[in-house]
Amino acid sequence: MNTYTTPLRRAAGIAGCSLVALSLTAPLAGTAHATGVLAGTLIENTATATYQTGAGTGSVTSNKVTVKVDELLDVAVATLSTAPATANSQPAVLIYSVTNSGNGPEAFNLAANPKISGNAFDGTIKSVVLDSNNNGVYDPGVDTVLTAGALATPVLAPDKSVKVFILVALPADAADAETSQVRLTATAQTGTGTPGTSFAGKGEGGGDAVVGLTTASDNSLAALIASLAKISLTKSASILDPFGTAKPVPGAVVTYSLAAKVPGSGSLEGLHVIDTIPEGTSYVPGSLKLDAAALTDGADSDAGTGGASGIDVTLGKISSGTTKTVVFAVKIN
C-alpha cells in the first residue's frame, strides 16, 4: 500500500479537508512461470481513497481496471546428442528438445535441414519422430512418426518440452569417419517475426499474440559420423605334388587361402566367403577351415559347407580391423 501524506485540498465545497490517504490493491494474478504470467490472465486493480473531514472520516473506491495478459511467442531448441551419432547401414538418430518458452499454449512447426555449410556430406532425412513415451530413446513402432506436410509438435503448455528424433541416412558418396550436421528449426504456428510483432486476437483467451525475443523461432545443430566398413578379399595358393615339391601335376594338392579383411570404423553384416571348385580338380574332403579351425563339409551347426560344387563359409557380422581366413584344398585330376 502506497500512502501519500501530502495534503489534498479541494478548491471549493470541502472546507476543512486536510488529509487524503490512497491505497492500491491488486488480487493475485496467477502462478508465475519462467515465462511470466500466463497468457489470458486477468490482472485487476482498484484504488481506495480515505480522508478526514471536520465531521469524521470517509473513503471512496475507484473503478476497477482490468488488463488481459497477451500471449508471448517464444521457443527454445536444444541438441541432446552430446556426441556425433553413428550412421552406417542404419540411419543415425539425432535427438533434440523443443521447449515452449512463451506464456501460452502453442504448437511449433518443425523443419530439418541436412545441407549445412562445412558438411563433409549431406545426409538424407528419413523421418522426423516425436518421443511418444518421453524416455529419450528412439523406439521404432512406438514413437510417433510425423508425416510430410504435418511436421509439428503437439500443443505445448508453457515451459513444457518434447523430444524430437531425426533419422538421417548416409548418401552413397559418404566416406568412413566423415561428419555432417543437421539443423532442426522450430517456429510458432501462430506466427514469427521481429520481437514485438503482434497478431491481433490470436493469443490465448482472445488476446493478442506478441513475438518474443527469440522471434518465435529457434534452431539447433546435431552431428552424425559415418561409420563404414569395406572388405578386401585376397586369394593365394600353395601346391604340394606327390613328389614333395610344388609342381602343379596330376595328383598335386592345391591349398587355397582366402583372407577377408575389413578396414574402416564400421562393421559388415551377413558376410559369406564363397568359392567354386576349379575345373580339372576335385575337392579334398575335410580340408575346409576357418581361422585354422576345422569345419565339417555338411550343412550343420558350424559356419561352413564344402563339396564338389564349392565352399561357402558364413562369417556373419564382422567388425572393422578384423581379418578372417578361409582355407580349403583341391586335388588336380
N, C-alpha and C positions, 0 to 999 in steps of 0.2 A: 504494500500500500504506500503510495506516494502522498505525502501531506504537504500542502503549500501553506506557509504561515504568513505570507504577505496579505494584509487586509484587502478584501474585495468590497468596494463601496459602490452602491448604485448611485446613479446621477440624481434620481428623484424617487420619492414614494416610499423608501425604506430607510427612514432616518434611524440611526442607532445600530444599523447592521455593521458589525465590527470585524467578524472573523468567519472565513469560509474554509472548510477542510474538504479536499477532493480525494476520493479513494477509487482505485482501478481494480476490478476483479476480473479474472479470466478462468473459466472452467477448464479442467484437464482436457486437453485436445485429443489425446490418444497416445498409444505406446510409441516411443521413439525408436527408430531403426538407424542403422548406419547411413541409410539414405535420407533420413529426416522423417518428418511427419508423413503418414500415409496419404496418398492421393485420395481426394474426395472427402477428407476430414473437414468438418465444420469448426472453425475457430470463432468462438462467440465472445463478445466483450461488451460490458456495460460500465458506466461510471456513476458514482454517487457523490452528491454534494451535501455536506452537513453545514449547518450555520446556527448562529445565535442571534436572537433579537432581544429587544428590551422585554418582551413578553415571554420569552422562553427559547427553545431550540426547535429546529426543523431539519428536514432532509428532502432531497429531490433526486430521482433516478433518471438517467439519460435513456435514450432509446438504445436498443441492442444493435450492435454492428456484427454482422456475420460474414466471414471470409471462408470460401471453399478452397482448400489447397489443391493446386493444379498438379497434374502428373508430370514428373520429371523423367525423361527418357535417357537412360544410361545403361551401358553394358560393359562387362569385362570378360575377355577371352584369355585363357592361360593354357600353356602346354604342360601336360602332366607326364609326358615321356621324358625322363631325365637323361636318357642316352639314346643314340640313334637306334631305331627299331630295325630288326633284321628282315630283309626281304630275300627270298630265294625262289624255289618253285612255288612257295606260298606267299601271298601278299604280306607286306608289313602292316602292322596295326599301330597307328598313331593315336594318341589319347590327348584329348583337350577337355577343358571345362568352360562352360558358358554360364555366366552369372548375371542375373538381373540386378544391377546396381542402382536402378531407379527406385521410385517410391510407389509404383503402382504395378498391377499385374500386366505382363507383356510377353508376347511371343517374339522370337527372333528368327529371321531368315538366315540360312547358312549357305556359305559358298566355299568350296575347296579349290585351291589353285596350286597345281604342281609345277607351274612354269615360273620359277624363281631365279633371278639373276645370280649367277655363280654356281648353279647346279651342275654337277658332272653329267647328269641325265635327268630327264623329266619323266617321273613316274606316271602310271596310268591309274586314275581314280576308279576303283572297282565299286565301292559303295560307301555311303555315309550312314552311320548307325548310332542310335541312341542307346545308352546303357539303361535298359528297362529295369533291371533288378538292382541297379546302383551299387554293384560290387566292384566296379573299377576294372573288370576283366571282360574282354570280348567273349560272349557266349553265343556261338552260332545256333540259330534256331530258337533262341530265347530273346536276345536283344532285337530292338525294332529297326529294321532296315528302311530308310527313307527312300521314297520313290522320286524320280526326276520330276521337277515341277512342284514338288511338295517338300523341299528341303528346309525344314523349320523345326524349332524346338516346340514343345507344348507351351502353353501359357505358364510363365513362371511368376510366382509371388515375389515380392521384393526380397532381395538378399538370398533367393534360392538359386541353386545351380543345377545343371545337368551335364553329365559327361558325354562326350561325343567321340566315337571311334571313326577314323578314316582308314579304309583298307586300300593300300597302294601296291600295285603290281609293277614289276620291273619291265622296262622295254627290252626289246631284243638286243639292242646295242649296249646295254649296261655291262660294265666290267666288274670283276671281283674287287671289293673294298672301296668302290666309288660311293660317294654320298650324295644325297639330294635332300631338299626341303619341300614341305607342303604348307601353304598358308590357309588357315581357317579364319574366315571372316563372319561375324555375326552382326546383323543390322536389325534395329527395331522395326517391327511390321507397321507400327503406326506412322513412322517416318524418321528421316535423318536430316541433318543439315548443320549449319554453324550453331554454336551454342546460343541459346535464346530464341531460336526459331520456334514458332508457335503454331500448333494445329488446333484451330478453334473447335471446341466441342468434342474432341477426340480423346480426352483424358478420362480417367476413371470417375464415375459418378456424373458424367456430363460436363465436367470442366474442361479446360484446355490441356493439351499435352505440349510440354516445353522441352526442347532438346537440351540436354545437359552438357557438361564439359567434354564428355567422350564423343560428342557429335552423334550419339546413339548408334555408334558403330565402333567395333574393335576387332583386332585380329591378333593371331599369334602363329609362330612358325614351329614346326616339329620336323625332326630329321629322320631319315632312314639310310641304311647302308646295305649295299649289295653283298650278299654272301653266296658266292657261286663256286662251283667246282667243275673241273673238266676231267677228262680221262685220257690217258695215253696208254696204248696197248702195244707192247714190244714183244715180238716173237723171235725166238732163237732156236737153234737145233744143234744137237750133238749126235755123232754116229759111232756106233761100235759094231765092227764087222766080225764075222766068225773067226777071223784070224787074230783078233785082238788089236786091230788097227782101226782107222777111221775112214775106210773106203766104203762108198755107197754101192755095195754089190748086193746081189740077191742074198737074202738071209741076214743082212745087216739090220740092226735095230736103230731107228731114228727116234731120239727123245726130244720132244718139243717142250719148250718152256715159254709160257705166256705171262708176261708181267704187266698187270693192270695198275697203273699209278694214278692217284687222284690229287692233283695240285689245287691250290686255291684255298679259300677260307670256309667254304660251304661243305655240302655233302651230296652224294648221289644216291638215289634210291632205285630199287628194282634192277640192280646191275647183274647181268649174266655174261659169262665168257663162253662163247660157242665156237667150235671148230669142226670141220669135216675131215674125214679120213681121205687122204690123197689117193687118187687112182694109182694102182700098181703096188699098193701097200695094204696091210691088214692090221687092225687094231690089236694091241697086245693086252689081253685081259688082265685086270688088276693093276694096271700101270697108272691109273688116274690118281693124282694127289692135289691137295690144296694147301699151300704153305707147308709143304713137306709131310702133311698128314694124309694117310691113305684114305681114299674114298671107294665105296663099293660101286660096281658098274650099274647095278639095278636102280630102279626108281623106288627109293625108300626114304628113310628119315634123314639121311645126310644130304650134303649140298650138291652132289654131282651124279651124273649118269654117263656111261661110256659104252660104246659098242661099235658095230660095223658101220653105222651111219655117221658117227662122230661123237663128240663130247659136249656136254652142257653143264656148266657149273654156276650155281646161283650164289652170288656174292651179297645180294640184299642191299642194305644201306651202308655206304662206305663214307667215312668222314675224310676230310681233306688231310693231306700228309700221309695217307695210307697207301701201301703197295701190297697187292695180293698176287700170288704167283700160282698158276695152274700148270701142272706137268702131266703129260701122257706120252705114250710111246706107240710106234707102229713098226711093223717089220716089212722090209722090201720083199715083195713076192719073187 
